[in-house]
């Protein structure tokens, strides 16, 4: 009877668990189909902690990307596995909305908003992907259909703010999504309309960086607003952004705000402004999205100059990794079928 209920017949369970933990993430959904014990093992929270403890957890970058690499709007979720420098795509039950945001909350990938790929107008849809089982489910939709908005995960919640509506009116509204409860709660409106703004989480605070109003389309403001969850109000910080606000990607490095743009990687130091950390990556002519990895590294997807970053030198978009401590860039070889425009990205260690 003991033999029949072993994880792997003939092996002690602790050794069997080590073996199963070494299976690459992309195959984990299949493992749960083998038997009930394997299902309970791989879907349990301790399994992911065990993968990390024995040093086999993988650095995964999930990317909302034009999969056709053409002018046709065919979007999908691409996955870059930084651990072994490989790429693959996730199968989805429906076509991924154009320009949707992806954020990671524990073992879940949350897709928020974007454009309807047929009618080309903003959507309020939410999709939730279980990164262990591979299962997709619809979450509760946002109360407002918006696109090109700020979005970030703060703890177990997802914040959204700004963007524009179906009539291309820039928005001040904001709301917060409780993933566990599957509920949206409205937040107070921001002081300014902020279309094409960027969202980052710094500690327990959600920041909305730059953006522009309905009457000043394309003229990015140099200010930012952050939400104080204790007081329930938005606070404004002036003079934070540079002249390249619309073409740089903001992220959190340590406990502060950083950005990557055409002129390199910089750290914001309050009243003293921006401090250069690294020069621009060779071969990158513009950034489109980024994701903060554990271990002081940043994954950036950007437009490639003369094929830089892409296999075969075909141009398009390529990947780079910035080692913040060393101030150095590592070029990621990006296959041609993964070099389409990338809108958003999220990093997960799993």
FIVO-329537 format. One record per atom (N, C-alpha, C): z, x, y; residue in one letter. Coordinates in pm, whole numbers, plus 50000, padded with zeros to 5 digits. Example, Ala and Ser with C-alpha at 12.3 -4.5 7.8 and 13.67 -1.06 7.14 Angstrom:
<torvexs>
507805131949431A;507805123049550A;507805132049670A;507085128549775S;507145136749894S;507875129050003S;
</torvexs>
This chain:
<torvexs>
500005008349879X;500005000050000X;500005008750126X;500795019550123X;500845028850236X;499475034550264X;498755038250155X;497425044150167X;496455034350233X;496585021450193X;495665011450244X;495865009150394X;497085011050444X;497375008250584X;497375020750671X;496995032150617X;496915044450696X;495755043450795X;495895049950910X;494805050151007X;493555056350945X;493755067850880X;492685074350804X;493275077850666X;492805071750560X;493365074250427X;493405089250395X;494595093650348X;494765107650309X;495315116450420X;495445110650543X;495975118450655X;497235111950711X;498225119950751X;499375114150823X;498885107650952X;499565097050996X;499095089651113X;499025098051240X;499955107751258X;499905115751380X;498655124451385X;498245129851271X;497015137851268X;495795128851282X;495845117051217X;494735107651230X;494555103251375X;495675101051445X;495595096851585X;494945107751669X;495285120251643X;494645131251716X;493145131351693X;492715128551570X;491295128251538X;490585116851612X;491185105051607X;490575093451672X;490545095351824X;491575101551879X;491645103752024X;490515112652074X;489935120651987X;488865129852027X;487485123352027X;487405110851987X;486115103851993X;485755101652140X;484525104852182X;484125103052322X;484305088652369X;484615087252497X;484895074252556X;483805063952530X;482555067752536X;481465058152524X;481455051252388X;482135057052287X;482165050952154X;483455043352126X;484415043552219X;485695036852195X;485545021852167X;484655014452238X;484535000252207X;484174997452061X;483465006651997X;483075004451857X;484235007051762X;485155015651801X;486255019051712X;487135006951683X;487294998251781X;488184986751762X;487614976751661X;486344978251624X;485724969251528X;485944973651384X;486464985751366X;486604991251231X;487674983851151X;488834982151210X;489904974751144X;490954971051247X;491914962851205X;492934958151297X;493784969451350X;494154979251268X;495004990351312X;494284998851416X;492995001351393X;492235009151491X;492095001351622X;491904988251612X;491814980051733X;493094980851813X;494234979151744X;495514979551813X;495774993351873X;495315003651804X;495525017351852X;494755020051981X;493435018051978X;492605022152091X;492795013052212X;493275000752193X;493474991852308X;494894992652363X;495765000352297X;497125002052346X;497205012252458X;498105010352551X;498235019352666X;498625033452624X;499385034752516X;499825048052473X;498665056552425X;497565050252380X;496425057852329X;495785066052440X;495595060052556X;494995067452668X;495925078552717X;497225075752717X;498175086352755X;498135097752655X;497935094452527X;497855104852424X;496605113352443X;495495107152477X;494265114852504X;494495124852617X;495195120452719X;495475129352831X;496455140352790X;497445136752712X;498485146352672X;497915157652587X;496975154852498X;496425165352412X;495175171752472X;494845168052597X;493775174952669X;492375170652635X;492195158052587X;490845153552552X;490375141952641X;491175138352743X;490745127852836X;489505132652911X;488605123452940X;487325126853003X;487295122653149X;486685131053232X;486445127753372X;485135119853379X;485235106953411X;484075098153415X;483825093553558X;482565093853599X;482165088853731X;481245076953708X;481685065053753X;480875053053741X;480135050853873X;478825048553865X;477985048253984X;477125035653986X;477175028054095X;476255016754116X;474975022654173X;473895021554095X;472695029354126X;471425021554096X;470365024354176X;469045019054147X;468515026054022X;468515018953910X;468175025053782X;466685027553766X;465855020553845X;464415022053831X;463895034353904X;464725039753998X;464305051154079X;462975048254150X;462785035854187X;461575031554256X;461995022754373X;461035016854442X;461385007654549X;461894994454493X;461684991954362X;462134979554301X;463654979454292X;464314968554332X;465784967954330X;466334964254191X;466344973654100X;466904971453967X;468134980353955X;469324974353973X;470544982253977X;471274981753842X;472034992253815X;472804993253691X;474015002053717X;474895002953616X;476045011953623X;475715024553545X;475565035553617X;475365048553553X;476725055153536X;476835063653434X;478075070853410X;477775085753397X;478415093653480X;478335108253467X;479635112953404X;479535119853289X;480715125153222X;480845139753263X;481745142353359X;481885155953411X;482425165653306X;483145160353207X;483735168853104X;482685176253024X;481555169652992X;480515176452915X;479155176252986X;479155172353114X;477945172753196X;476815164253138X;477145151953098X;476135143053041X;476095129853118X;475015122253097X;474815109553167X;474485098553067X;474885086253097X;474415074553021X;474615062253108X;474185050653058X;474325038053132X;475085027853052X;475785019153124X;476545008353062X;475654995953054X;475674989552939X;474954976952923X;475764965652988X;475114957853073X;475794947053143X;475194933553103X;475984922753107X;475484909553067X;474464903853166X;474524908253291X;473574903953393X;473174916053476X;472094914653552X;471684925553639X;472754928053744X;473044940653770X;474064944353868X;473574940954008X;474394934454092X;473984931654230X;473674944654305X;472694944254391X;472394955554476X;473574958054571X;473854970654598X;474854974554699X;476244968854671X;476604967254545X;477964962654515X;478904974654513X;480164972054544X;481184982554541X;481794983254402X;482094995254357X;482864996754233X;484125004754263X;485244999854213X;486535006754226X;487225006254092X;488105015754068X;488835016453942X;490285012453963X;490775003553877X;492184999453877X;492675001053735X;493455011753711X;493935015253578X;492745016553484X;492675008753377X;491595010253279X;490465000353303X;490384995153424X;489354985253457X;488474990253569X;487184986853560X;486244989253668X;485954975853733X;486154975153865X;485964962553939X;484694963754023X;483754954454006X;482544953754088X;482694942254185X;482494945054314X;482744934954417X;481524933354506X;481114920754525X;480074917454622X;478724923654593X;477974926154699X;476614931354689X;475584920754722X;474324924154702X;473224914954729X;472704908654601X;472354895854609X;471634889354500X;470294896654484X;469974901854364X;468764909954346X;467474902054360X;467524888754356X;466314880554368X;466194874854509X;467264868654558X;467204861954688X;467604870954805X;468174882454773X;468474892654874X;469404887654984X;470494881254942X;471524877755040X;472894881254982X;473914882555068X;475234886955022X;475834877754917X;476584883754825X;477254876354719X;478764878154731X;479494868854673X;480954869954672X;481484873054531X;480584875454438X;480944877054297X;481834889254270X;482634887854166X;483484898854117X;483304899953967X;483044912053920X;482964914953777X;484054924853741X;484634923253622X;485674932453574X;485244937753438X;485214951153427X;484824957653303X;486044964653244X;486384961253120X;487454968353050X;486864981352997X;487364992653045X;486765005553012X;487105010452872X;487975003452802X;488285007152664X;487534998152566X;487544985152589X;486874976052497X;485394974152531X;485004977552655X;483624975452697X;483324961152736X;484314952352735X;484094938252764X;483954935652914X;483054926652949X;482834922253087X;483374908053103X;483934905153221X;484304891453252X;484164889153402X;483924876653437X;483844873053579X;485254871553636X;485504877553752X;486754875553822X;486584864753926X;487684860953991X;487604850954098X;486804856754215X;485874849154266X;485004853754374X;485774855254505X;485274864154591X;485834865254726X;485674851954799X;486514849354897X;486394837054975X;485194837655068X;484754849855099X;483624851855191X;482564860655124X;481324855855125X;480224864355077X;479954874755186X;480004887355150X;479814898055248X;479084909655183X;478414917555263X;477764929555212X;477984940955309X;477824953255261X;478024965455339X;479404965355407X;480414962355326X;481784961355375X;482604973255327X;483804974655384X;484744985055340X;485494979955217X;485734988755121X;486394984654998X;487134996654939X;488344994254889X;489115004754823X;490234998554742X;490645005554637X;491775001154555X;493035007954607X;494064999854631X;495375004954671X;496355000354563X;496765009654479X;497585005754365X;496794996954271X;497314985354240X;496644976054149X;495884965154222X;495654967154350X;494954957054429X;493704962954493X;492764953954522X;491494958054583X;491394951654721X;491194959854824X;491044955054961X;489564954854999X;489174944755074X;487844944255133X;487984940055279X;487074944955363X;487124941455506X;485774944155569X;485444936155669X;484234938455747X;482964935255670X;481894942855699X;480584939855643X;479874929455727X;478874922855666X;478204911955738X;477924900255645X;477694888355704X;477454876255627X;475954874055607X;475594862155558X;474194859155528X;473304859155652X;473924856555768X;473164856155893X;473164869655964X;473634880055895X;473704893655949X;474714894956063X;475664885656069X;476744886856167X;477814896256112X;478194906156191X;479244915356150X;480574907956142X;481444912156050X;482684904956023X;483924912856061X;484984905556098X;486314911256121X;487264907656008X;486874898255925X;487774892855823X;488044902855712X;489174900655643X;489594909555534X;490374901455432X;490384906055309X;491164899555204X;491534909655096X;492464905755011X;492994914754910X;492984907754775X;492584915154672X;492444909654537X;493504915454445X;494304906554385X;495274910454284X;494554909554149X;494264921054089X;493464921453967X;494174914353853X;495474916653839X;496224910853728X;496284895653740X;496544890653860X;496664876153881X;495314869453900X;494264877353923X;492914872153950X;492934862754069X;493524867554180X;493644859254300X;493314867354425X;492654860854521X;492384866654651X;493324860654755X;493814868954846X;494674864454955X;494074869555086X;493964860755183X;493404864555313X;494374873455389X;493824883355459X;494594891955548X;494264888255692X;495094892255788X;494734890155928X;493394896955959X;492664891656055X;491394897556093X;491624910756167X;490674919856153X;490734932556225X;490494930256374X;490764940356453X;490544939156598X;489054939056632X;488234945856549X;486804947156578X;485964942956458X;484734938656487X;483744936756380X;483364950556328X;483204951756196X;482904964856139X;481914963456023X;480634962956059X;479574962855958X;479284977355916X;478904979255789X;478614992555734X;479785002255754X;480984996755743X;482185005255751X;482515010755613X;483425020355609X;483845026355483X;485335023955461X;485715021755337X;487115019355305X;487715030655224X;488925034755259X;489645044855181X;491115040755173X;491765045055067X;493205042755050X;493935055755074X;494825055855172X;495655067555199X;497105063355176X;497665067655063X;498985062955025X;498935048054998X;499785040355066X;499825025855048X;499015018555155X;498225026055232X;497505020155344X;496005019755318X;495385008755361X;493945007055350X;493325009655487X;492405019255491X;491735022955615X;490295017855614X;489855012855728X;488465008755748X;487875018155853X;486955026255810X;486435037055895X;485125033155961X;485075034356092X;483865032556173X;483255018756154X;481925017856150X;481205005156147X;480705001356286X;480044989756295X;479524985256425X;479554969956430X;479404964556551X;479454950156571X;478084943756568X;478064930456576X;476814922856573X;475904926756688X;476474928356806X;475674931456925X;475394946256943X;475974954456859X;475764969056873X;475274974756740X;474364967556674X;473914971256541X;473384985556536X;473914993256441X;473485007056423X;474205017156510X;475015012256606X;475765021256693X;477205022356639X;477435032256556X;478715033556488X;479835037456585X;480945030356575X;482095033356659X;482835045756607X;483565052256695X;484335064056654X;485765060556615X;486065047456608X;487435043356577X;487575038956431X;488815037056388X;489135031956255X;490345022856268X;490515014056171X;491705005556166X;492345006856028X;493675006356026X;494355006355897X;495394995355893X;495564990055771X;496444978455754X;497834983055715X;498814978455794X;500224981455766X;500764970155678X;500974972655546X;501394961855457X;502824956955484X;503634965155546X;505014961055575X;505074951555694X;504294954555798X;504294946155919X;503234935255914X;502264936855822X;501214926855812X;500264926855929X;500004938655987X;499114939656104X;498144951356085X;497034950756161X;496084961756167X;496404970656286X;496334983656269X;496534993356376X;495255001456392X;494935004656516X;493685011556547X;493925026156581X;493035034756533X;493065048956570X;491725052256633X;491755056156760X;490535059256834X;490125073756815X;488825076156836X;488315089856835X;488365096756701X;488425089156593X;488565095356461X;487225099956405X;486175092256428X;484895094956362X;483975103456450X;483025109956384X;482075118556454X;480775111256477X;479815118456533X;478515112556561X;477725109456434X;478155114756321X;477435112156196X;478175102056108X;478945093156170X;479755083556094X;478935075555995X;477715071756030X;476925063555942X;476265070955829X;476315084255829X;475635091955724X;476585101155649X;477895099055665X;478875107155593X;479655098355498X;480245104555396X;481035097255298X;482495101155313X;483355091255336X;484785093955355X;485515093355221X;486565101255211X;487385100955091X;488775105855124X;489675105155027X;491045109655047X;491245122754973X;491695132955043X;492035145754982X;493525148155003X;494315148454894X;495755149354911X;496265136654975X;496905137755091X;497415125955162X;496675123455292X;495505129555309X;494795128155435X;493375123555418X;492715121455531X;491335116755534X;490375128455541X;489355128055458X;488315138255454X;486965131355463X;485925138955492X;484575133455484X;483585144255449X;482495140155387X;481395149155353X;480145143755419X;479455152355492X;478225148255559X;477245159655564X;476275158155653X;475225168455664X;475765181955707X;476925181655777X;477435194355829X;478555199955743X;478785194155626X;479765199655534X;480955190555509X;481995196055448X;483205188655417X;484285192155517X;484955181755572X;485965183955675X;487195175455648X;488325180155698X;489595173055686X;490055168655823X;490515156155834X;490995150955962X;492465154155978X;492815160556089X;494195164756114X;494755158256240X;494765145156240X;495355137856351X;494815141856486X;495715144656579X;495325147956716X;494495160456730X;494525169456632X;493745181756642X;492325180256591X;491965168156546X;490585165656506X;490275170156364X;489005174256345X;488515177556212X;488505192656189X;488845196556067X;488835210556029X;487865212655913X;486945222055929X;485935224455824X;486575230755700X;486275225055582X;486795230055455X;485715237255377X;484505232055383X;483385238155311X;482085234955384X;481135243855375X;479835241455434X;479095230955353X;477995226055406X;477205216055335X;476695221955204X;476575213355103X;476085217954972X;474605221554983X;474235232554920X;472855236854920X;471995226454848X;470915222254912X;470005212554850X;470325198254882X;471465195454949X;471825181654982X;471495179055129X;470695168555153X;470335165555292X;471045153155347X;471825146555264X;472575134955310X;473415129355197X;474535123055229X;475415117555127X;475245102355120X;475425096755001X;475345082354986X;476645076354932X;477355083454845X;478635078554794X;479405090154734X;480705088054714X;481535098554655X;482685092354578X;483355100554498X;484515096154422X;485485107754409X;486765105054433X;487795115354423X;488245116754278X;488075128954223X;488485131754086X;489885137854087X;490575137153974X;491855143853962X;491625158953954X;492625166553998X;492475181053994X;491855186954118X;491845179354230X;491355184854356X;489855186654363X;489105177554299X;487635178354304X;487055165154352X;485885166054414X;485195154354468X;483785154054412X;483395142654356X;482005140754313X;481255133854426X;480085139354461X;479275133754568X;477855131654518X;477305120054548X;475895117154522X;475195117254656X;474075124254665X;473395125054792X;471905127154776X;471185124954886X;469745127254885X;469475142154867X;468585145154774X;468295159154741X;467135164354825X;467275176354874X;466225182954951X;465385191454857X;464085188654851X;463155196454767X;463615197054622X;464125185954571X;464505185354430X;465855191254400X;466585195754504X;467895201654476X;468815191754409X;469455195854300X;470395187254229X;469785178654122X;468435177554119X;467815169154017X;466995177553921X;467015173553794X;466265180753693X;464775179253720X;464045190053707X;462605189653726X;462165190253871X;463145191053964X;462795192654105X;462015180854162X;462335168654120X;461585156954164X;462185150154286X;463205155754342X;463805149654459X;464675137854423X;464665127454508X;465525116054483X;466955119454518X;467915114154439X;469345116454463X;469915125054350X;470815133854387X;471445142654290X;472955142854307X;473635149054212X;475075149854216X;475575163954246X;476705164754314X;477385177354342X;478885175254325X;479605185654290X;481065184954282X;481645195554376X;482565191254462X;483245200354553X;484625203554497X;484885216454478X;486225221154443X;486935223754575X;487845214754612X;488465215554744X;489245228554761X;490025232354660X;490835244454671X;490015256854696X;488895258054625X;488035269854639X;487045268454753X;486855256154803X;485885253854909X;484465256354864X;484185253754736X;482855256754681X;482245244454615X;480905244054619X;480155233254558X;479585237454423X;479535227954332X;478885229954203X;477775219554192X;476545224054169X;475435214754157X;475445208254018X;475305195154015X;475265187753889X;473805185253853X;473395189553736X;472025186853694X;471885171953670X;470995165853748X;470845151353745X;469485147753687X;469425141853568X;468145137953509X;467365128753601X;466045129353593X;465195121453682X;465495106653674X;465845101353555X;466105087053543X;467495083153592X;468255092853644X;469545090053707X;469545094553853X;468365096153911X;468275101354047X;467875090754149X;468065077854113X;467815067154208X;468925066154311X;468695058354415X;469685056754522X;471015052054464X;472095058654503X;473445055254455X;474255049754571X;474825037654552X;475525031254662X;477035033454660X;477655032354545X;479115034154537X;479475040754406X;480685046754402X;481115053954283X;482625053454270X;483105054554147X;484545054954119X;484795064854007X;485845072854022X;486185082953921X;487395078253840X;487315080653709X;488405076753617X;488645088053518X;489895090953491X;490265100253384X;490755091653269X;490015091853156X;490355082653049X;490145088952911X;
</torvexs>
